[in-house]
Amino acid sequence: MKRRRLDSDDNDGEQNATANNGLPYGSDDPFRPTLQRKAVDIHNHGLDEDGFIRIRISMKWTGKSRIQASAVEDGHTVKFDVALLGPCPDYFKSIGLAFDFHDELYLSLKGAKLERKSTAPKGHLPMALNYPDGVRLKFISRKKAQLPPGLVDYWAYMSLNEDTTSITSQTVQPSPLPADETINATATEPRDHVPDVRHDPAVQPPTLPTTPKAVTPPAQTDQPPPPKKLYREVPGRTRKGDTDAQQQKLKLAANIADSRKASDKTKDGNFPLQTAVNELQKEPSKHAGKKGAKKAAREAKKVAKLAQQVDTTEGLEHANMRDPSPRPTVDQVSVAKPQLEKPAHVSSPRPVLTAASSTPSNAGRASTSSRGTPPLPPASPSRHTSNSVVPPSTPKSVNAPRASQPERSLSGLLHASQSELELDAGCMSQNGTIYEPLGNLHRGNSISVIAIMASAGGDTKTSTGEWCRRLMLVDPSNVEPDALERGFSVNCFAKFPPGLPQGKQGDVIVLHGMQVVDYQGKSTGTCASYSLWTWAIFVPESGKIVRETAVPSSSQDLGQVELKYCIALGDWWRAVRKEQERRESHVVRHQIGEGDAWGQGKGRPSIAREHRLLKDATPNVHPNGFFDCTVEVLHGHENKNGRVHSVYVTDYTKNDYLTPMSAAWCPPTLAPYVMRIEMWDEAAALAREMQPHEFYALDNVKMRASASGYWEGKFVEGRKMRKLDVDELEGEPHLAELLERKQKWEEEAEKVIARKFPHQLIAEAQLDSHFCCTVEILYVKKKDEERTLAWVTDYTSRTDLAPIDATADWRRGINDDRILKLALYDEQAKVTSDLQPGDVVALRNLRLKSLASGKPSVTGLLGGFERLIYKLNPQTTGDEGCIALLSRKKAFEKRIRDKKFEEQNLATSGKKSGAASKKKEARRKTVDIPDDTWTVKSMQDSREPSKHAKYKVVARVVDYYPDSIENFVMLRCTNCEDDIPEQLRICTRCETDMSETYVQPYYKFWFDVEDMEGTRLRLVVAHPELRRRQENTQALPDFIDDLDPVDFRSEEDGEALEKFQARLRTYLGSELVDKHSELIHGMDEDQVQPSDSPLLDLVVTVTPGDKPTYVLWKCALLR
């Protein structure tokens, strides 16, 4: 069948034909940007069948008609389920369509059913979209399959099956154009009457005649009807069976529909762009396949070059923003171009539009066109243009559109509602640069934006020596009415401070070359110092333009489109701030309008804000989600941006829609009652002073939906925050009721804990399981502001407990296997400050944690803000756990007394064990012992507690600690003076950015020595606290002073460990070094007897005090 020419009169009657889906072309495109909706809004406010959402497929299920969709909205990624039911699976199968991971598509809400869910995983909206009757969608990008040539529309597919001739049987009478304008209708007809061939079905683009013509019915032929199409075809796409000439015509038609005719003719009276198109149509491509496609691309470039010669304001239609000039009347509009002699300033009065730019051909065109298929770039200003500058005093009159046509604003700058607050984000400049809306940014490089600087941080220097400045940018696509300072975050980097944007809040910034990345599910912008990014600042108050001095000004020049969009953004921002001030001025009584309070509709009578419980607060309560409340503070922390402080509160009422809590400070029984409130501005400064378990009255809290779909609060006005006193309940009925609810909750929580966590001995408890126990306090030490350490015992033995300092005087003869180390946080750390050694306490919700598998490293963890530590009175309590603990303690102390008594009897009688006595007697005969030596007992008896003392002792090493020589060297942070656990190699508290390390290796071990009388003594050989005063280095005994400490556990070749072991064999003997684990297996500490340990001449220093420390200073073999 022969195709008709694009510009022939035979197509004139089909200018308003409907598409395959039954919708008219142009303004009724189901996926035009003005119909795009957000998934969060659908969850909060319900479905809008006229709209659509942009999604990416993040998961699919084989054999099921269900997918998981993700959408990036306001910088956050949200996920939800989509079920394609009913006829959809058979329809997809019939057209050979299958979804795949990372497919991006527009999903229409037509025929969708909203299913709300009670719960959802983190990052998911508690909802699902079900399509039981059909679906309409359009693919944007596919990684593993070719894009379908149009819409996937079930209803259009069914209508084609019913009647294939419905399109050609229509007779449409087009509306005539004004008689006083002689223009080409294809290029200048309003956008609502011209099909957007990039999005609409593949019907030949219609052209409007200057006079209406009747539609001629198609001639009857004997040819069979064409085959049914499964997809709506889009002109400009290559299809099998088309000739090169046909493909070229389709591409040219798409370019014509996407571009705009200039309002002036050349000297010969023809339109340059149309002339170029006609010339290209006369020369169809002679090649097929890839060569034909390349030929078509070269010819399209020719059209673009010719279009450069035409003065057009195409980019102004893409801006679709408000004209800062006074509002025009319908019959006469004053338009003019600004005289921009100096690009650094905007001329005053502000520029208005020319007659050429007022042509409403592309008024409805979306400003967020796909980056993959950009429209034909508009032409640059030409010297042959007739669009001369018209002074404001002599406006040029143009005719407004007829009433039968959809009335649009001038060049898209004025919204149809004529509201300053309604401005469409994004624009396209005259040279084809697309400035993306902030709300639609996705990962990519070299992105350009124009936006308001909602806030700007100070210049900071990074660890790499670069300078950084963080900006928060907003535009109409991402602004939050209740949080104007929250926007799209951009981190700018430069080698020197002058290279960073030097604007202030409220200025308009133009960024080129920005990179968008995804960080923790949120999109952020980065302008790296090594990339070619540029910036320019437009000051709305003065009209000045500030540029980066290091970059040529030609690369930063703001064109006519950019200037107008900057001016419109400035006006919009002032209107937004004014609206915010108006809102904040009505803090007690709010005016509720016919929709949102952004100036839409007339107001209803004001409604007083009420005091509400958290269970009754919703984003939809009157007025506008604002309410008063009385709460208890549980926790607070600073947000990353430093401007917002998050506070977690409760009034002990349950709201199922609040953000789920899962934190160490929040007990599971309290989690459903906790609400997160973001404190802004002056409220953030006061929130930093809040402490847990304080009570506050908060007036004018805003309940809203977070990015994940859950509810949270926002509070701005610090003057409406009031701290309450539980001792003064007169006049505070809400606080009194809160305390009653808290008491009931605590009673119920006690019952839950008793049922859920049984009472166990430390020896019986399982790792990572909560339990209750009764223990005795041995020692308490406050480690820092957040953590307190406590050592406890229940006098049961457990071999995997973490080792304890052998020299600690509070041990009272208790071995390591009976002492549990506890780390206490939050409220538990405060409680232990009043405890003393010997106190008996009951612990609730205790959890044991192992720091290293296979090694003794088990410690206890206890935190949170509820009461978990209860002090018991052993004299009066009837607690079964306390009675059992006292019984075990009595038995343990009896064993200690019996052991000491037996040792004393053996010492006085002079009896020794057979083998040990013979070995010691043999050593006495073969070794000369100096006369100035001391025995352990005589040294202990003769020392003076007030003085340092030094003694020479003859003894041999019989044991050491730690049991593994690899652990003789430990890691220690020199900044916080804290020991590093075995499984770590950095200090997690001090080394946050990995730019500097504070960790150093130190020796830390002990020797157990035995003198000639068999008396044993524990000596400190090396410890980080022992330092040389002058050099401030670790003091070591002479026999290892030449061996620098090395982290044996991370050593690759083991050379240092082998050298250290060889040194120990000289002074300790081979058996103690190589077979220590076998030697001590099943033996008490005082029973270990190595066979080859030599006698040593030791110099021991003793520290003053009632409980001295014995330190090994020198060591030599006794010969």
PyMOL commands that set and color helices and strands:
alter all, ss='L'
color gray80, all
select helices_A, chain A and resi 9-14+26-28+33-35+39-45+88-95+154-162+185-188+191-193+244-258+272-282+289-307+314-319+360-362+410-412+438-440+497-499+553-556+560-584+614-616+671-673+681-687+718-720+733-756+809-811+816-818+826-834+880-909+914-926+936-942+965-968+1038-1040+1048-1050+1055-1068+1070-1074+1076-1080+1085-1087
alter helices_A, ss='H'
color red, helices_A
select strands_A, chain A and resi 52-60+66-73+76-84+104-108+113-116+124-131+136-141+152-153+427-428+434-435+444-456+460-461+467-474+488-494+508-519+522-527+534-538+545-547+589-590+607-608+626-638+644-650+675-680+695-705+711-715+721-724+770-782+787-793+820-825+840-850+858-862+869-872+949-961+969-973+999-1003+1005-1011+1016-1022+1096-1102+1110-1117
alter strands_A, ss='S'
color yellow, strands_A
deselect
rebuild
show_as cartoon
